[in-house]
């Protein structure tokens, strides 16, 4: 495989993380740029993603407990009231966890972008965004 084909493959592989990075390429050797961008993208993979699997169960359980207690306090009768409240609370807990996971994913991607930007700046590139 020739070098130009390898550089194109590296650029395509790294493009998912670096899609939002704008670099002024005036006076920059394209091969060096692609190589540096690939290395910076590789460094960004060291960003730790938050584990949300245990928080999903916790959010659902908290929602169910709050929902059943709220229903009982509001005058729900016996176990039927607790079941209805738990079901409502469970649903709200799951929805809350989904929003939290989306926010965590956005923060993770932003942190990866930040690592790539800082890396490119430290290598002497002018990052415009």
Backbone as CSV, one residue per row, in Angstrom:
resi,resn,N_x,N_y,N_z,CA_x,CA_y,CA_z,C_x,C_y,C_z
1,UNK,0.856,-1.169,0.000,0.000,0.000,0.000,0.905,1.235,0.000
2,UNK,0.610,2.172,-0.900,1.461,3.355,-0.957,1.106,4.353,0.136
3,UNK,1.992,5.318,0.337,1.836,6.265,1.442,0.588,7.135,1.306
4,UNK,0.271,7.559,0.108,-0.895,8.431,-0.054,-2.188,7.689,0.284
5,UNK,-2.276,6.404,-0.069,-3.458,5.611,0.265,-3.556,5.443,1.782
6,UNK,-2.428,5.212,2.437,-2.407,5.083,3.885,-2.857,6.379,4.545
7,UNK,-2.400,7.503,4.045,-2.788,8.799,4.601,-4.291,9.031,4.449
8,UNK,-4.854,8.648,3.312,-6.297,8.813,3.100,-7.074,7.947,4.077
9,UNK,-6.628,6.727,4.294,-7.294,5.836,5.245,-7.216,6.410,6.651
10,UNK,-6.050,6.911,7.027,-5.900,7.515,8.352,-6.820,8.713,8.518
11,UNK,-6.957,9.509,7.482,-7.833,10.675,7.548,-9.284,10.253,7.703
12,UNK,-9.703,9.238,6.965,-11.085,8.764,7.076,-11.377,8.174,8.441
13,UNK,-10.428,7.439,8.995,-10.622,6.834,10.310,-10.704,7.903,11.387
14,UNK,-9.905,8.936,11.267,-9.868,9.961,12.309,-10.931,11.027,12.117
15,UNK,-11.663,11.010,11.011,-12.591,12.096,10.719,-13.786,12.141,11.659
16,UNK,-14.152,11.041,12.293,-15.314,11.068,13.177,-15.078,11.936,14.404
17,UNK,-13.889,11.993,14.931,-13.605,12.802,16.110,-13.268,14.227,15.699
18,UNK,-12.653,14.426,14.562,-12.111,15.720,14.186,-13.011,16.500,13.244
19,UNK,-14.258,16.116,13.104,-15.146,16.764,12.154,-15.333,18.246,12.448
20,UNK,-15.210,18.675,13.687,-15.457,20.058,14.060,-14.187,20.878,14.218
21,UNK,-13.071,20.354,13.813,-11.818,21.077,13.970,-11.451,21.736,12.642
22,UNK,-11.239,23.043,12.708,-10.868,23.797,11.513,-9.442,24.295,11.716
23,UNK,-8.557,23.862,10.830,-7.142,24.211,10.929,-6.748,25.020,9.700
24,UNK,-6.038,26.103,9.932,-5.481,26.889,8.829,-4.287,26.120,8.277
25,UNK,-4.410,25.656,7.046,-3.366,24.814,6.454,-2.387,25.600,5.588
26,UNK,-2.374,26.911,5.722,-1.451,27.734,4.942,-0.022,27.362,5.298
27,UNK,0.738,26.944,4.294,2.137,26.596,4.499,2.363,25.285,5.222
28,UNK,1.345,24.426,5.287,1.444,23.162,6.014,1.563,22.021,5.006
29,UNK,2.509,21.120,5.253,2.643,19.918,4.430,1.480,18.978,4.751
30,UNK,0.727,18.591,3.751,-0.480,17.779,3.935,-0.172,16.438,4.608
31,UNK,0.930,15.821,4.259,1.279,14.532,4.876,1.550,14.686,6.376
32,UNK,2.286,15.745,6.727,2.554,15.993,8.145,1.262,16.280,8.900
33,UNK,0.382,17.061,8.257,-0.893,17.401,8.878,-1.722,16.147,9.155
34,UNK,-1.848,15.274,8.179,-2.634,14.053,8.348,-2.027,13.165,9.425
35,UNK,-0.695,13.058,9.423,-0.021,12.254,10.444,-0.266,12.817,11.844
36,UNK,-0.101,14.133,12.004,-0.312,14.761,13.308,-1.768,14.658,13.745
37,UNK,-2.676,14.863,12.816,-4.101,14.756,13.136,-4.450,13.349,13.599
38,UNK,-3.879,12.362,12.942,-4.120,10.972,13.349,-3.579,10.718,14.762
39,UNK,-2.366,11.192,15.031,-1.796,10.985,16.361,-2.619,11.690,17.439
40,UNK,-3.074,12.893,17.154,-3.890,13.625,18.133,-5.233,12.932,18.354
41,UNK,-5.792,12.393,17.291,-7.050,11.649,17.413,-6.849,10.400,18.256
42,UNK,-5.731,9.737,18.054,-5.421,8.555,18.867,-5.294,8.938,20.339
43,UNK,-4.677,10.071,20.612,-4.556,10.531,21.998,-5.935,10.800,22.607
44,UNK,-6.856,11.293,21.797,-8.191,11.622,22.311,-8.975,10.379,22.719
45,UNK,-8.550,9.208,22.277,-9.251,7.982,22.663,-8.969,7.618,24.120
46,UNK,-8.026,8.319,24.743,-7.732,8.067,26.152,-8.732,8.737,27.087
47,UNK,-9.600,9.582,26.531,-10.636,10.214,27.344,-11.551,9.105,27.864
48,UNK,-11.819,9.152,29.159,-12.635,8.111,29.790,-14.120,8.434,29.639
49,UNK,-14.876,7.451,29.190,-16.323,7.609,29.077,-16.962,7.207,30.394
50,UNK,-17.915,7.998,30.846,-18.585,7.737,32.113,-19.453,6.490,31.986
51,UNK,-19.366,5.589,32.984,-20.181,4.372,33.006,-21.560,4.716,33.540
52,UNK,-22.578,4.589,32.684,-23.939,4.946,33.090,-24.815,3.733,33.353
53,UNK,-24.275,2.532,33.275,-25.115,1.342,33.450,-25.672,1.237,34.860
54,UNK,-24.849,1.525,35.878,-25.346,1.425,37.250,-26.267,2.581,37.588
55,UNK,-26.072,3.738,36.967,-26.933,4.874,37.265,-28.322,4.691,36.674
56,UNK,-28.453,3.883,35.617,-29.774,3.627,35.035,-30.648,2.900,36.033
57,UNK,-30.110,1.893,36.680,-30.857,1.140,37.678,-31.172,2.037,38.870
58,UNK,-30.208,2.824,39.286,-30.415,3.720,40.422,-31.486,4.757,40.153
59,UNK,-31.481,5.341,38.943,-32.488,6.341,38.603,-33.880,5.736,38.573
60,UNK,-33.988,4.547,38.002,-35.285,3.890,37.926,-35.783,3.516,39.317
61,UNK,-34.897,3.008,40.163,-35.294,2.614,41.525,-35.711,3.832,42.348
62,UNK,-34.943,4.924,42.237,-35.306,6.140,42.969,-36.652,6.674,42.490
63,UNK,-36.840,6.664,41.185,-38.106,7.145,40.629,-39.276,6.307,41.103
64,UNK,-39.096,4.996,41.136,-40.162,4.107,41.594,-40.469,4.341,43.066
65,UNK,-39.448,4.505,43.880,-39.660,4.729,45.313,-40.366,6.056,45.562
66,UNK,-39.939,7.089,44.884,-40.561,8.401,45.058,-42.002,8.382,44.552
67,UNK,-42.204,7.725,43.408,-43.553,7.654,42.844,-44.519,6.911,43.741
68,UNK,-44.077,5.781,44.293,-44.977,5.012,45.160,-45.244,5.752,46.460
69,UNK,-44.241,6.421,47.008,-44.443,7.194,48.236,-45.367,8.375,47.975
70,UNK,-45.177,9.032,46.836,-46.035,10.166,46.493,-47.482,9.753,46.322
71,UNK,-47.696,8.627,45.683,-49.058,8.136,45.474,-49.706,7.776,46.815
72,UNK,-48.936,7.155,47.699,-49.472,6.786,49.012,-49.810,8.019,49.830
73,UNK,-48.950,9.036,49.786,-49.192,10.268,50.533,-50.415,11.001,49.975
74,UNK,-50.574,10.956,48.656,-51.683,11.666,48.019,-53.010,10.952,48.217
75,UNK,-52.998,9.821,48.845,-54.249,9.152,49.150,-54.528,7.934,48.311
76,UNK,-53.515,7.416,47.633,-53.707,6.181,46.877,-53.960,5.047,47.850
77,UNK,-54.795,4.133,47.448,-55.182,3.078,48.385,-54.245,1.884,48.294
78,UNK,-53.654,1.531,49.384,-52.898,0.295,49.563,-51.895,0.001,48.482
79,UNK,-51.856,-1.272,48.111,-50.844,-1.728,47.155,-51.122,-1.228,45.747
80,UNK,-52.383,-1.014,45.396,-52.681,-0.508,44.052,-52.088,0.885,43.855
81,UNK,-52.238,1.718,44.862,-51.665,3.062,44.794,-50.155,3.019,44.715
82,UNK,-49.547,2.137,45.486,-48.085,2.004,45.461,-47.618,1.497,44.107
83,UNK,-48.365,0.560,43.515,-47.990,0.026,42.198,-48.079,1.102,41.123
84,UNK,-49.170,1.872,41.158,-49.329,2.941,40.162,-48.223,3.983,40.328
85,UNK,-47.977,4.370,41.554,-46.931,5.357,41.818,-45.565,4.845,41.420
86,UNK,-45.307,3.566,41.688,-44.018,2.978,41.313,-43.865,2.948,39.802
87,UNK,-44.935,2.624,39.092,-44.867,2.576,37.625,-44.583,3.962,37.053
88,UNK,-45.272,4.961,37.570,-45.048,6.335,37.107,-43.626,6.778,37.454
89,UNK,-43.220,6.512,38.677,-41.868,6.891,39.101,-40.791,6.175,38.317
90,UNK,-41.029,4.908,37.995,-40.074,4.131,37.208,-39.906,4.755,35.831
91,UNK,-41.034,5.106,35.225,-40.973,5.744,33.902,-40.216,7.055,33.939
92,UNK,-40.490,7.863,34.939,-39.785,9.143,35.064,-38.297,8.943,35.341
93,UNK,-37.980,7.928,36.137,-36.575,7.636,36.424,-35.817,7.218,35.182
94,UNK,-36.455,6.405,34.329,-35.819,5.959,33.083,-35.627,7.141,32.143
95,UNK,-36.651,8.005,32.034,-36.526,9.184,31.175,-35.413,10.103,31.654
96,UNK,-35.322,10.290,32.953,-34.280,11.130,33.526,-32.902,10.566,33.218
97,UNK,-32.769,9.246,33.311,-31.484,8.621,33.029,-31.107,8.761,31.555
98,UNK,-32.091,8.688,30.660,-31.816,8.867,29.235,-31.255,10.244,28.945
99,UNK,-31.826,11.264,29.566,-31.331,12.633,29.399,-29.913,12.743,29.944
100,UNK,-29.678,12.121,31.084,-28.353,12.163,31.695,-27.319,11.490,30.791
101,UNK,-27.697,10.372,30.182,-26.766,9.676,29.280,-26.444,10.520,28.058
102,UNK,-27.449,11.207,27.506,-27.197,12.080,26.349,-26.239,13.206,26.729
103,UNK,-26.453,13.789,27.902,-25.557,14.859,28.358,-24.135,14.337,28.549
104,UNK,-24.012,13.144,29.121,-22.684,12.552,29.316,-22.000,12.284,27.981
105,UNK,-22.768,11.810,27.001,-22.201,11.541,25.673,-21.722,12.834,25.021
106,UNK,-22.506,13.908,25.172,-22.100,15.194,24.613,-20.830,15.716,25.287
107,UNK,-20.746,15.566,26.598,-19.549,16.001,27.323,-18.334,15.188,26.897
108,UNK,-18.522,13.879,26.700,-17.446,12.989,26.272,-16.910,13.424,24.903
109,UNK,-17.812,13.674,23.954,-17.395,14.090,22.616,-16.706,15.455,22.653
110,UNK,-17.226,16.369,23.476,-16.609,17.691,23.586,-15.205,17.590,24.172
111,UNK,-15.029,16.713,25.138,-13.707,16.546,25.738,-12.734,15.937,24.733
112,UNK,-13.207,14.979,23.924,-12.345,14.418,22.882,-11.942,15.502,21.885
113,UNK,-12.905,16.334,21.477,-12.614,17.432,20.556,-11.568,18.369,21.155
114,UNK,-11.716,18.655,22.430,-10.792,19.552,23.115,-9.377,18.977,23.133
115,UNK,-9.260,17.671,23.358,-7.938,17.029,23.361,-7.291,17.150,21.986
116,UNK,-8.067,16.892,20.925,-7.514,16.977,19.571,-7.093,18.421,19.271
117,UNK,-7.936,19.381,19.623,-7.600,20.786,19.369,-6.324,21.191,20.091
118,UNK,-6.241,20.870,21.378,-5.045,21.234,22.155,-3.803,20.557,21.597
119,UNK,-3.935,19.314,21.200,-2.802,18.580,20.636,-2.314,19.240,19.351
120,UNK,-3.253,19.611,18.487,-2.863,20.241,17.218,-2.228,21.614,17.464
121,UNK,-2.761,22.369,18.408,-2.176,23.671,18.740,-0.759,23.476,19.286
122,UNK,-0.583,22.487,20.133,0.749,22.219,20.704,1.737,21.770,19.647
123,UNK,1.274,21.257,18.520,2.162,20.849,17.437,2.408,21.969,16.452
124,UNK,1.880,23.158,16.761,2.168,24.323,15.951,1.117,24.685,14.925
125,UNK,-0.023,24.025,14.896,-1.073,24.344,13.941,-1.937,25.480,14.474
126,UNK,-2.532,26.221,13.563,-3.452,27.292,13.934,-4.870,26.712,13.846
127,UNK,-5.473,26.466,15.014,-6.835,25.932,15.059,-7.764,27.132,15.153
128,UNK,-8.711,27.225,14.234,-9.546,28.409,14.113,-10.822,28.349,14.949
129,UNK,-11.184,27.197,15.433,-12.421,27.118,16.248,-12.133,26.562,17.612
